[in-house]
Amino acid sequence: MAAVAAVVVLSVMAAVGLTRWGPPPAADVARGSEEAFGRGLQRRELPPGAGPQRWTTAHAAFTFRDLRRTSATLTVEIRDARGPVTVVADGVVVGRLDPAVRAGAFPLAPTGRRTREVELWSEAFRAGDGRLLGALLGRVALATAERDVWPPPVILLELLLPALVALASSRLAGLRPGSALAVALVTIALATAALWPSGLAHSPYGPRLSALSCAGSILALAFARSVARRHPAAAPAAFIALTAGWWVQVVAATSPVMVVSDVVFHANKLAAVSAGELFPVSVTQHAHPFRFPYGVSFYAVLAPLARVGLDAVELVRVGAAAAGLAATAAVFLLALSAIGPGAAALAAVFLQVLPGAFDVAYSYGNLSNAFGQSATVLFFCWWAGRAPGRWPVGAGLLALAALAHFSSFVFVVTLVAALVIAEMRSKDRDRTRLWAAGIGLLLAAAYYAHFAGLIWEQVPRLLEGGGQGRGASRSAWDALRLQVHGAIGTPWHPLRDPGAWGLPALVLAWLGRPRPTPGNRYERDLAAYWLAGLALALPAIVSPLEVRYLYGLTAAVALCAGAARLEAAGGARRLAARALGLAQIVLGLRALAEAIVARYRP
C-alpha cells in the first residue's frame, strides 16, 4: 500500500506541474507540436536550411482539451495564404485573417466545457504536385485567463493509470517492491516529460500516450513470463529490458512532436512499392551524387497495410519502431544465455542510450536503414544463439536485412563473411547456419542482379577519396579523424556532441570485449561481428563508401558494454563501471531529448 500511495502522490504532483506550471497548449509548427493537436494538415515539410513548415487543407481543426472553464485568448499565426482564413472556435466564427494579415488574437468566452475546438477555413488552391493547400500554418495557441489549481481528473488518470499498471506488472514479473516502485516512478517521470513540451498534456496525444504506456507494461510482463519458462530467475531482467525498449523504440520513436527528416521520403517510397515499383533507386548526398539501389524489403512488408488505406507516414514510423523493439528483445535473449540476466538487461538498456542508434534511425529518418539494422541484429542473434526455426528463418532474416537498404546490404554481407570464416575455422561446423547464409545471400544476389549495370558504373568512383565523399576529398588522416569523432564525438563536450556511441559506452565495451575460447560460439561470433564492422572503416577512410558501420556496430557495443558488469570484479572497478553506465544513460537521455524537442527547430 505504501508503494501505491507513493505512486498516487507523485502522479498528483506531476499532474499539478503540467496543468499549473506547464507551457500553455500550442500547435506550433516551428516547435513540431502541431501534429499532436491538429487534423486536416498536409504532410510536414523540411526545406533545406530552414525549419519545418506545414500547409493546412481547406479545413483544418485543432483540439485543446482539459482546460479550465474560463475565458481564453486564441492566437492564430499564418505564414502564407492565397486567400482569407476564417477562424472558428467551438462552432462560432470569431474572426478572419485577410491575405495581408499574418496573425490575430481572439477573445473566447467561457463555454462551460473543458474542451475547445478551433478550425481554420481557407480557400484551397492546387499546388504543382497536385495537393490541395489551404494556408501555410504558423501557430495556433490557446491561453486561459486562469490556470487550474487542481489538475483535471482525466489528466491525473492518464498519469496514474500507467504508473499503477507498471507497478503491478513489475511485481507480477518478479521485481522486488523497491524496484517495482522505481519502475512506476520512472513511468510517471517519462510521461510527464513527454507531455510537457508545448502543453501536450492538453492535446489528444495524452490518452494515446497513456494507452501506449499501459500496453508496454503488459507486453513487457508477457515477455517476462515467456522468458521465465526457460529461465525462471530472468523474468525481472526481461521486464526491464523490454520496458526500456518500449519507451525508446516505440514511445520516443513515434512521438508526434519529433521532427523526422526523411519520413515523407519513405512514405513516398512505400506508396511507389505498393503500386508495383519493386526496384527503387535513390541518390546519395555526395557533392557528385551516387545512384544506388535503395532496397525494397521494408516497404514490401508494409505494402499490404498501405494498400488498405493506412497512413503511409504512420506506417513507416511504426514499422521501423516495431523492428527496433524486436531487435531489443533478440539482444536480450542472446545475451541471457551467454552472460546472464543482469548483464543481458544492461545490454538491452545500453542499446537504447547509444545516441547514434536513435538519431540515425528515427530523428534523421533513415527508417529503411533502421529496419535493415534491426533485421541484421535479429540475424546475428539467430546465428550466435540457438538458430531457432533452422535455416529457413536464418535465410529469411538475412534476406530481409540485405534487401532493406544498400548500407544494410553491404554491412550484413561483410558480417556473414566474417561469421562464415569463423564457422569454417571451428571444429564443429554447423550446416544449418551455412545453409542459411548461402540461401540468404543467393536471394539477395538475385535481387541486386537487376542493378548490376548501375553498380558497375559507380565502381570507378570509389577512387575519388575518403571522408564520406561529401564536398572536397579528405586525406586519409582527416578521414580517420572523422570516423573517430563519429564514434565518440567531442569528449570534452560530451553532452553537446556524444558521437554515435559515447565515450563511456566505448570504455565499457572494451572492458566487456569478446574473449573467444574453443567451444564458445557467442564470444567467437561477437568477435566476428566487431571485425566485420571495423573492416568497413577502411573503405570509409580511403573511399567515398561509408555504410554507417558505426550504426551497424551499435548492437555489438551494447552487448560488450553489458558484459562489462561481469568483468568489473572488485569494489573500485565495479564502482567505476557503474559510474560509466550512469554517465552513458545521462548522455543517451540528453541525446533523446535533443532529437525529440530540439533538432531541426529554428
N, C-alpha and C positions, 0 to 999 in steps of 0.2 A: 504493500500500500504506500510505503514511503516513496518508492520509485514512481508510482502513478501520480502521487501528489507533486513530486518534483517536475514531472512532465507537464502537468496541468499549469503549475505556476510559471514555468518558463514559456509555455505556449501563450499564456495571457500576456506576459511581458513582451514577447515578440510581436503579438498582435497589436498591443498598445503602441509599440515603437513604430510599426508600419503605418498605422492609421493616424497617430497623433503627430509623429515627427518625420515620417517618411515623405519623400517628394510628392507633390500633387500629381494626379494622373495626367499623362500627356502622351498622345500618339504623335511622336516626334520623329520624322524621317531621318534627321541628322543624327539622332541617338539610336536609331534602329528599333524603336518601340512601337511603330505604327502597326506592325504585324499582329501584336497581341490585342489591340483594341479594334482594328478595322476589318471591314468586309467591303467587297466591291473595289478592290485595288488591283492594278496590274502588277506584274512581277517587278521586284526590286531591281534597279539598275545600278551599276557601279562604274561610272565613266572613269577612264584613266586619269590619275592625278586629281581626282575630285572625290567628294564624299558621296554617300548613297543618295539616290533620287528615286521617286516613285510617282507614277501617274495614277489618278483615280479613273474609274469608269464613269459613265454618265451619272451613276447613282452610287455613292459611297456612304457607308454607315459606320458609326463608332459607338461602342458600348462602354459606359462608365458605370460601375456597379458598386453597391455597398458604400454609398456616400452619405454624409449627414443630410437630414431632411431640412435643409435651409436654402436660402437663396445662393446663387452661384454666379460666377463670371465665366463665360465661354470665350476662349480666344481661338481664332482661326487665322492661320497664315498660309498663303498660297504663293508659290514661286512663279507660276506662269499659268495663264488660261487664255483661250481664244475668245471666250465669251464670259458673261456674268456667271457668278457662282452663288446659288441660293443656299442659305444656311437655315437648317430646320432643326429645332430642338424639341423633343418629346411630341412630335407631330405638328408643331406650330412654327411657322416661318418667323424667324427672329431677325433676319437681315439679309443683305445681298452685297456681294463684293463685285464691283464693276471691274472690267479688264485692267484698268489702270490702278486699281486698289489691290494691295498685296496682303493686307491684314485688317482685322477688325476684332473688337471686343464687344460682347453682347451680354447684358444682364439677364439672368434667368430667375424667375420667381419660383418659390417652393411649389412642389407638386404633391408632397405627401409621400413620395416614393423614394427609395434609396438608389434607384437606377435611372440613369439619364441616357437617352438615345439621341445622338447627333447625326444628321445627314447633310451631305453636300450634293446638291443637284447642279450638274454642269451641262453645257451644250457640247456634246461629244463631236469629235472630228476623227476622221480615219487617217492614221499615220501611214508612212510609206511601207511599213511592214505588214499592214493590214489590220493592226489593232485599233479599237475604238478608244480614244483617250478623252478624258474629261479635263481635269486640272492637275497641274504639277504640284503635289502636296508639299507643304512645309511642316505645319504643326497644327494639331487640334488638342487643346488643353482645357481642363475644367478645374476651377478652384472654388471651393465652397467658402461661404462667408465665415464659417466656424468649422473647426476640426472636432471629430469625435473624442470625448474624454475616455469613454469605454468602447472597446472595439466592437464592431458589428458581429453578431453571433456567427454569421457564415464565415467570415474571415478567421475568427477564432477556431471554428470547427475545422477549417481547411489546414490549419497548422496542427491542431491537437490530434485529429484522427490519424494522420500518417505517423505521428510520433507514437501513439498508442499501438498501432499496428506493428511498427518497427520494434517496440518494446516486447510485445507478445511474441512476435516471430523470432526475435533473438533468444528469448527464453526457451521457446519450443525447439530451437536449433541447438540448444545446449550451452549457450553462453552463460557465464556467471551473472548474478544480479547486477554487480557494478558495471560489467562490460555491456550488458544489455541496456542499462540506463545510459551509458555513454553513447551507444548507437542511437537511442531515441533523441538524446540532446543534440547530437550532430545532425540528425534529420531535421530538427527544428531550425538549427543554425543555417543549414544549407537551403532550406525552403525560404527562410527569411531573406537570405542573401539573393536568392533567385527572384523574389518578389519585390525587392527594394527599388531597383532602377526604374525611373520614370513612373513610379506609382503603379507597378504591375499588379499589386495586390487588389487594385480596383478594376482590373481587366478580366475578361473571360478566361485568361490563362490560369488564374488562381485555382478554379476547380479542376482544370486539366492537370496542373502540377500535383495537386493533392491525389488525384487518381493514379498518376504515374508513380508517385512515391509509395502508395499502398501496394500497387501492382509489383513494384520492385521488391518490397519486403516479402510478399507472398511467393514470388518467383525464387528469391534467394532461399527461403525456407524449403521450397520444393527441391531445389538443387542440393541443399544441405542434407535433406532426408535421403535423396538419391545417393549421395556420396557415402552416407553413413551405412548403407547396406554392405559395402565392401570395407570401409574404413570407419568404424563407429566413432572413434575419437576425433575424426577430422571434420565433423559436421559444423562446429563453430567456425573453424577456419574457412570452410566452404561458404558459409553465410557471409562472412566479412568480405571474401574475395568477390563474390557476385554482387553484393551490395555496392562495393566501390566501383565495379564495372558498370553497374546500372546508372549510378549518379553521373558518371563521366561520359560513357559511351552512348547513353540514351537521353538522360535529362539534359545534361550540358550540351551535347552534340545537336540536339533538336531544339534548343532554346529559341523562342521567336525573336528575342532581342539581339541575337548574334547576327552580324552582317557577314554572310558567307560569300566569298569572292566569286567562285565559278559555278554556283549551284544552277543558275539558269542555263549555262552551257551544257551541263549534264542533263538537265530536263529536256533540252532540245535534242541531245543525242538519244535519250530514251525514246522520244517521240519518233525520231528517224528509224531507230531499230525496230520499234513497234510497227512501223509502216513497212518494214521489209528490208531496210538497208543494213545488211549484215557484215559489211566490210568498211566501217568508218575510218576516215583518215583525218589527222589533225596536223598542226604545225607547232613547233617549239617557239620559245621566246628569245631565241638567239638573235644577234644582230642580223645575221643572214639565216633565216629560219630553216630548220629541217622539216621535211614532211615525213610522217611516220604512221604506221598502222596503229589505230587507237585501242583496239581490243573491244570485245563485244559481250563477254560473259556477264558482267554486271548488269547491263541493260537487258540482256536476254532473260535473266532471272526475273526481272521486274516487269518485263513486257506484258505478260498476261494480266497483271493488275492495272497497268496503264490502259490496256485495251477496254477494260470495263468502266473506265472513266475516272479513276482515282487521280488526284492531282499529281502531276509529274514532279514538281519541286518537292512536295512532301515525300513522295516515293523514294527519290534518290537519297534524301537525307535519312529517312528511316531505314532504307535498305543498307546503307553504309553503317549506320548505328547498330543494327541487328547483327551484322557480320562482326563488328568490333566486340560486341558482347559475347558472341560465340567464341571468338579468339581468346578473350579473357578467361572464359570457363576452361578452354582447352589448355591454356598455360597453367592454370591451377592444377588440373587433373594430371598433367605431365609431371609437374614438379612434386606433386603429392607423393607419388611412389618413389621418386628419386631422392628428395631432400626433406621430406616430412611436411606435415600440415602447416606448422607455423611459418616456415620458410616459403612454402607454396603460397600462402596468403599474402606474405610480403611481396613476393614476385608479382602477384596479380595487382596489388596496390601500386607498386613501383611502375607497372606498365601504364597506369592511369596518370602518373605525375611526371612522366618524361615529356617535357614541353613540346618537342618536335612531333611526338606521336599524335597529339591533339591538333596542333597547328596545321601540319601538312594535310591531315585527313579532313578536318571539319571546318577550321577557320579559313584556310586558304582554299578549301573546297575541292581538293583533289579526291573526289568521292570514289571514282572508279579505281584509283590507285589505292585508296583505303580498303576497298573491297578485295583487291588483289593481295594487299598486305595481310589482311585477315585470313584469306584463303591460304596464303603461304605459311602463316603461323599454324593454321589447322593442319596443313600437310606435314609440317615439321613435327608437330606434336603427335600426329598419327605415326610417322616414321620412327621417332625416338621413343614412342610409347609401346602400346600393345598391338598396334596395327589393327584396330577393330574393323570388321567388315572386309578384311583381307584386301586383295589387290584392287577390286572394283572401286572401293571407297578411296583408296590412296590415289589411283589414277584419276578419279573424278575431281578430287581436291586439287591435284597438280594441274589438271586442265583448266579448272576454274581460275586458279592463280595466274597461269600463263596467258590466258585469254582475256584477263580483266583490263590490263593496261600494259603498254610496252615496257615501262620500267619494271613492273612486276614480272614480266616475261623474262627479261634479262637477269633479274635477281634470282628468280626461282630456278632458272636453268643452271646458273652458277652454283646455287645451293644443292641442287640434285647431283651435279657433277661431283661436288665435294663429298656428299653423303655416299654416293656410289663408290667412289675411290676408297673411302673409309670402310665400307662394307666389303669390298673386294679384298682389302688387306687383312680383314679379320679371319679367324679360323672358321667361325660359324656363319657362313653366308646364308642370308635369308632370301629364298626365291620369291616369296610374296612381295617383299619390298622392291626387289629388282624388276619383277614383272610390272608392278605399279609405276615405277619410274619409266620403264620402256614404253608402256602403253600411253601414259600421260604425255610424255614428250612426243610420241607419234601423233597424238591428237592435236597437240599444239603445232607441230610442224605441218600437218595437213591444212590447218587454218592459215598459218602465216605464209605458206607457199603461194597463196594468192597475191602476196605483196613482194614476191621475190625480186621483181624488177625494181620496185620502189626502194627496197632496202639496198640493193646493189648500187643504185645510183648515188646513195648517200655515203657509201663506204670511203671513197677518196677524201671526203671532207673530215674524216677523223684526224687528219694531219694538220688541221687548222690551228691547234693549240689548246691549252688547258684552261682551267678556271671556269668551267661550265660554259665556255664559249660565248658569253654574253658581252657584247662590246669588243674591245681590243683583246687579243690573246694575251695570256699571262705567262710569265716564266714558270718553270716547274716549282721553284721555291715559293713564289706567290700563290700558286695554285694549292700547294701543300698547306701553306698557312691558312688559306681559305677553308680547307677541309677541317683542320684542327679547330678553327674558330667556329665552324658549323656544328661541331660536336659539343664543345664546352662553352661557347660564347666568350664573353669577356669576364674572366674570373674575378677581377676587382670591381665589376658591376654585375653581380650575379642576378639580382632581381630585375635589372633592366634588360640584360642580354644573357639568358642562361644557356643558349645554344639548344641543339636538338636533344641532348641527353642531360646536361647539367654536370658540373664537376663532382658534386657529392655522389651521384649515381655512378660516374665513371670510376671513382675510387672504390666504391662498394663492389662494382663489377670486377675490378681487379682482385679484390680480396676473395671474392667468390668464383674466380675464374675456373674453368673446367680443368680437371687434372685426370686425363684419360688413363685408365688402367685396363689390363686384359679382362674381358668379360663385362665391362661396364659400358653398356650401349649408350646410356644417357650422357655421360661425360664425353665419350668419343664423338657422338653426333653433335653435341653442343659445341665442341671444339671445331668440328667441321663447319658448323653454322658461322662461327666467327671468322674462320679462314675464308669462307666464300664471300662474306660481306666485305672484309678488308681487302680481298683481291680486287674488288670493284673500285677501291680507292685509286688504284694505279691508272686506269683509263680516265678517271675524273681529274687526275693531276696532269696527264700528258695529252689529253684529247678533249673534245667537247662533250664526250659521252659521260653524262652524270645521271645515274639512275636512282637517285635518292637512296643510296645504300645506307646512309645513316638512319633513315627512317626504317629501312628493311631490317636493321640490326636491333631495333628497339626491344623486340621480344628477347633476344639474347642478352641485352643489357639488363632487362628486368629479371630474367632467370638467375643471372650471376649475382646481381645485387641482392636478391632474396636469399641466395645461398651464403652470402657474406655473414649472415647471422650465425651459421654453423662454424665458420672459420674463425670468427672473432671470439675465441675462447679466452677466459680470463677477464677480470674486472675492468681494467683500463681499456683493453681492446673492445670489449663489448660495449662499454660506455661510449667510446669513440664511434663505433658502428651505429649505435642508436642516435647519436648526435648527427651523424651524416644522414641517416634515414630521415630524421625530422627536418633537417635542412632541405633535403630533396623534396619532401612533401610541401614545405613552405614555398620553394621555387615553383613547384608544379601548380599549386593553387594560385599563386600570383600570376603565372602564365595563363591559366584558365580564365581568370578574371579579366586579364587584358584582352584575350581573344574574344570573350563574350560581350564585354561592355565598352571596350576602348578602340579596338583595331578598326581601321577604315572609317573612323569618325573624323570630321574636320577639326 
